[in-house]
Amino acid sequence: MTPTRPPETIVCVECGGTAHLLSYLPPDDSLEPGHPVAYRCADCMDRFDVIWEETEMHEGRPPSNPPP
């Protein structure tokens, strides 16, 4: 299974600049849902702590929701 990795950059919600990943994750490790990930914006210097929530994708199709 391929390790699940956070994106190296995200769009800053404050100024629209580029926020870079601060959190270190070993190359052979993956994230579990609920794991905190930190980013800092290069433009406004705001820090963002994001809770990782993996989106399940199968061959480009949206996640399937099992019936209740």
KAVENGI-V944408 format. One record per helix or strand of 3 or more residues. SS is the DSSP state (H for helix, E for strand). FROM is the first residue (numbers start at 0). TO is the last residue. If there is no record, write none. Layout:
BEGIN
SS&FROM&TO ; SS&FROM&TO
END
This chain:
BEGIN
E&8&10 ; E&17&20 ; E&35&40 ; E&46&50
END
